[in-house]
Amino acid sequence: MNPLTKELAKLALNVVQAGFVLVATKARVIDFPVPPNSSMRKTSSKTIPHYYVSGIRCYLPIATMALHYGAELDRDISVLDFGCGVGRELLHFQRYYPKPRYFACDIDATSVDFVRKNFRVECYKNEFEPPLRYDPSSMDMIYSVSTFSHLSPSDHLPWLKELCRVTKPGHFCFLTTEGLTGFRKVKEEAALSACDEKQFYETGILYKEYPFMDAERRRRHKIPVANVAMGITGSYGNTVLMPDHIRNAWPASGFEVVDIVEGIIDQRQDLVVLRKPRDS
C-alpha cells in the first residue's frame, strides 16, 4: 500500500469512527471522549472498548497503590501524567478523582491536541529528552504507563532524575515497566533470539531497538504504529527489566524504590513505586 493510499485509509477510518461516536454519544451509549482511530491505535488500542477497558486495567492498580501510600486524591493536589498518550488513564483518574489539578505531557503533538481539547488538564508537547517545563518539587504525584518499557535504558536515568526533580519530597512516582510477566509477549513482538533470552536472564535487562526503516519487519512483527510517530527523535524499542535491576540501578536517580508489583498493569506490565526522600 503506497503512502497516499495509507493516508486515505486512515482518514476514512477516522471519519467512520467519528460518525459512530456521534450517534453513540447522542444515544448515551458512549459518555467519554473518544480519540480519532489513528491516534487511538498509537497506544495499542484498535477498538473503542479496548481503549476504555485497558485504561481501567492500567489506571486502577496505580490509583489503588497511590491511595495505599497516602496520595490524597480526594484533595486539590497536583498530578502529572507523563507520556499521557490519548488519555486512557487520565480519563478514569478525572472521572473518579475530579479534585486534583491534572497536568499531562507527551511527545506526540496529535495526542497532546486531543487531550488538551477533551480533558480538564494543562497539557503540552515535551521533547524526547529532558527537561520538563515544570518547577522543582511541584508535583504531589506522577504516573506513567508504558513509557520506560520503550525508552532505551541509557535514557532511563536522565528521565528518572527529571521526574525526581519535579516530585515533591516525600511524595511518589508510579511507573510501569516490562518484566518477567510481559517477557513472553515481548519475545513474540520483538522476535527475540535464544541469545537475547539468555542475556535477559543473566543480566536482568534487555533492550531491542525497533527497526524504524524496515517496513517488512515492522509488518511481520506487528510493531505498533506509535513507534514511528512524530516526536521520537532518539532510540526507541522494547525494554525488559528484572525487578532486581530496578532496585539496584534506579536509586541513582534520587528516588527510593519502595515497591514493585509484578504483572499487575493490564495483566502484563509491572508497577514500580518510587518515593522521593523527604530530605531531598
PyMOL commands that set and color helices and strands:
alter all, ss='L'
color gray80, all
select helices_A, chain A and resi 3-26+37-43+48-68+88-96+109-118+153-166+180-189+194-203+215-220+225-228+243-253
alter helices_A, ss='H'
color red, helices_A
select strands_A, chain A and resi 78-82+101-106+121-125+139-144+167-177+205-209+237-241+256-265+269-275
alter strands_A, ss='S'
color yellow, strands_A
deselect
rebuild
show_as cartoon
